[in-house]
Amino acid sequence: MTPDICHGKPCVAGTAVDVATVVGTLGIGKSFHEVQEALNLTYEQVLTALRYASYVTDHLPLRLPSGH
């Protein structure tokens, strides 16, 4: 991640496509193939973005309700 690319957000290596765009595009119902074509990504690049998103969300700190 660098400030000059994708405003410092995690992005697909060698592109200016951020991981959130890949996940969000799938989230609105686009197929895997449609995401590849729309964002000009390879199959492996889309998978890598999903793996990264999964890793990050799995390692986020848990928040306890206040007062606990």
Backbone as CSV, one residue per row, in Angstrom:
resi,resn,N_x,N_y,N_z,CA_x,CA_y,CA_z,C_x,C_y,C_z
1,MET,0.844,-1.175,0.000,0.000,0.000,0.000,0.888,1.236,0.000
2,THR,0.624,2.115,-0.926,1.347,3.381,-0.984,0.352,4.511,-1.169
3,PRO,0.648,5.679,-0.627,-0.289,6.798,-0.715,-0.591,7.231,-2.150
4,ASP,0.348,6.994,-3.064,0.169,7.450,-4.442,-0.743,6.548,-5.269
5,ILE,-0.988,5.345,-4.802,-1.813,4.400,-5.553,-3.054,4.081,-4.734
6,CYS,-4.213,4.259,-5.326,-5.500,3.963,-4.668,-5.646,4.705,-3.341
7,HIS,-5.061,5.883,-3.241,-5.156,6.706,-2.028,-4.699,5.949,-0.785
8,GLY,-3.730,5.052,-0.968,-3.190,4.295,0.155,-3.992,3.070,0.552
9,LYS,-5.092,2.814,-0.155,-5.908,1.634,0.141,-5.240,0.398,-0.463
10,PRO,-5.529,-0.782,0.089,-4.988,-2.003,-0.511,-5.536,-2.175,-1.926
11,CYS,-4.638,-2.451,-2.852,-5.079,-2.622,-4.233,-4.452,-3.863,-4.842
12,VAL,-5.000,-4.253,-5.977,-4.496,-5.405,-6.712,-3.145,-5.023,-7.305
13,ALA,-2.136,-5.850,-7.067,-0.774,-5.559,-7.531,-0.748,-5.262,-9.026
14,GLY,-0.046,-4.192,-9.373,0.114,-3.824,-10.771,-1.072,-3.106,-11.376
15,THR,-2.060,-2.762,-10.540,-3.249,-2.069,-11.036,-3.571,-0.895,-10.117
16,ALA,-4.572,-0.139,-10.502,-5.095,0.914,-9.635,-6.481,0.517,-9.130
17,VAL,-6.749,-0.777,-9.065,-8.035,-1.298,-8.594,-7.895,-1.672,-7.126
18,ASP,-8.697,-1.032,-6.277,-8.582,-1.355,-4.854,-9.405,-2.597,-4.511
19,VAL,-8.998,-3.251,-3.452,-9.629,-4.498,-3.016,-11.108,-4.279,-2.716
20,ALA,-11.456,-3.151,-2.131,-12.855,-2.867,-1.802,-13.726,-2.835,-3.054
21,THR,-13.189,-2.360,-4.164,-13.950,-2.334,-5.412,-14.220,-3.749,-5.905
22,VAL,-13.231,-4.617,-5.806,-13.421,-6.015,-6.214,-14.509,-6.659,-5.362
23,VAL,-14.394,-6.532,-4.054,-15.367,-7.139,-3.141,-16.747,-6.508,-3.334
24,GLY,-16.786,-5.199,-3.451,-18.060,-4.507,-3.628,-18.764,-4.875,-4.917
25,THR,-18.001,-5.053,-5.983,-18.593,-5.420,-7.268,-19.196,-6.821,-7.196
26,LEU,-18.512,-7.725,-6.533,-19.096,-9.052,-6.312,-20.323,-8.940,-5.406
27,GLY,-20.243,-8.052,-4.426,-21.324,-7.881,-3.462,-22.620,-7.357,-4.052
28,ILE,-22.537,-6.652,-5.175,-23.769,-6.162,-5.803,-24.350,-7.177,-6.782
29,GLY,-23.727,-8.355,-6.817,-24.299,-9.432,-7.614,-23.622,-9.729,-8.935
30,LYS,-22.541,-9.041,-9.228,-21.822,-9.340,-10.469,-21.144,-10.696,-10.333
31,SER,-21.077,-11.421,-11.431,-20.409,-12.723,-11.403,-18.898,-12.524,-11.370
32,PHE,-18.212,-13.585,-11.028,-16.755,-13.555,-10.985,-16.211,-13.118,-12.344
33,HIS,-16.757,-13.701,-13.403,-16.315,-13.365,-14.760,-16.609,-11.900,-15.091
34,GLU,-17.764,-11.405,-14.682,-18.104,-9.997,-14.927,-17.132,-9.066,-14.215
35,VAL,-16.728,-9.428,-13.002,-15.756,-8.623,-12.264,-14.429,-8.608,-13.010
36,GLN,-13.994,-9.771,-13.473,-12.750,-9.843,-14.238,-12.798,-8.908,-15.442
37,GLU,-13.878,-8.983,-16.199,-13.988,-8.169,-17.411,-14.136,-6.684,-17.093
38,ALA,-14.987,-6.361,-16.141,-15.249,-4.953,-15.825,-14.017,-4.248,-15.276
39,LEU,-13.224,-4.969,-14.484,-12.067,-4.351,-13.836,-10.747,-4.715,-14.514
40,ASN,-10.846,-5.476,-15.611,-9.667,-5.893,-16.378,-8.658,-6.627,-15.490
41,LEU,-9.159,-7.622,-14.755,-8.328,-8.405,-13.849,-8.299,-9.862,-14.286
42,THR,-7.242,-10.549,-13.910,-7.173,-11.983,-14.160,-7.932,-12.724,-13.062
43,TYR,-8.165,-13.983,-13.318,-8.810,-14.845,-12.327,-8.018,-14.818,-11.018
44,GLU,-6.703,-14.975,-11.129,-5.839,-15.013,-9.944,-5.856,-13.680,-9.189
45,GLN,-5.927,-12.558,-9.903,-5.974,-11.252,-9.238,-7.252,-11.094,-8.414
46,VAL,-8.372,-11.550,-8.952,-9.633,-11.470,-8.205,-9.554,-12.366,-6.968
47,LEU,-9.044,-13.579,-7.142,-8.890,-14.480,-5.995,-7.980,-13.886,-4.931
48,THR,-6.894,-13.278,-5.347,-5.957,-12.680,-4.396,-6.626,-11.553,-3.619
49,ALA,-7.422,-10.739,-4.293,-8.145,-9.659,-3.611,-9.107,-10.231,-2.574
50,LEU,-9.797,-11.302,-2.926,-10.730,-11.928,-1.985,-9.993,-12.556,-0.807
51,ARG,-8.870,-13.180,-1.080,-8.076,-13.761,0.007,-7.597,-12.671,0.964
52,TYR,-7.170,-11.558,0.401,-6.703,-10.450,1.234,-7.849,-9.925,2.102
53,ALA,-9.004,-9.708,1.498,-10.157,-9.199,2.248,-10.553,-10.169,3.356
54,SER,-10.508,-11.449,3.069,-10.827,-12.459,4.073,-9.822,-12.426,5.215
55,TYR,-8.556,-12.326,4.883,-7.502,-12.280,5.901,-7.679,-11.061,6.811
56,VAL,-7.911,-9.916,6.206,-8.039,-8.678,6.982,-9.234,-8.748,7.921
57,THR,-10.375,-9.185,7.411,-11.558,-9.228,8.271,-11.420,-10.278,9.361
58,ASP,-10.693,-11.345,9.083,-10.491,-12.381,10.089,-9.549,-11.923,11.199
59,HIS,-8.741,-10.927,10.925,-7.755,-10.465,11.900,-8.073,-9.095,12.506
60,LEU,-9.278,-8.602,12.275,-9.682,-7.344,12.901,-9.857,-7.560,14.398
61,PRO,-9.502,-6.576,15.194,-9.723,-6.725,16.637,-11.218,-6.732,16.953
62,LEU,-11.579,-7.552,17.911,-12.975,-7.599,18.336,-13.280,-6.391,19.196
63,ARG,-14.457,-5.829,19.005,-14.883,-4.705,19.845,-15.904,-5.214,20.849
64,LEU,-15.648,-4.946,22.085,-16.600,-5.300,23.128,-17.517,-4.115,23.377
65,PRO,-18.772,-4.387,23.725,-19.675,-3.281,24.052,-19.078,-2.442,25.179
66,SER,-19.342,-1.154,25.162,-18.788,-0.284,26.204,-19.287,-0.725,27.573
67,GLY,-18.406,-0.583,28.566,-18.751,-0.977,29.919,-18.429,-2.423,30.243
68,HIS,-17.840,-3.140,29.291,-17.496,-4.554,29.540,-16.017,-4.736,29.583
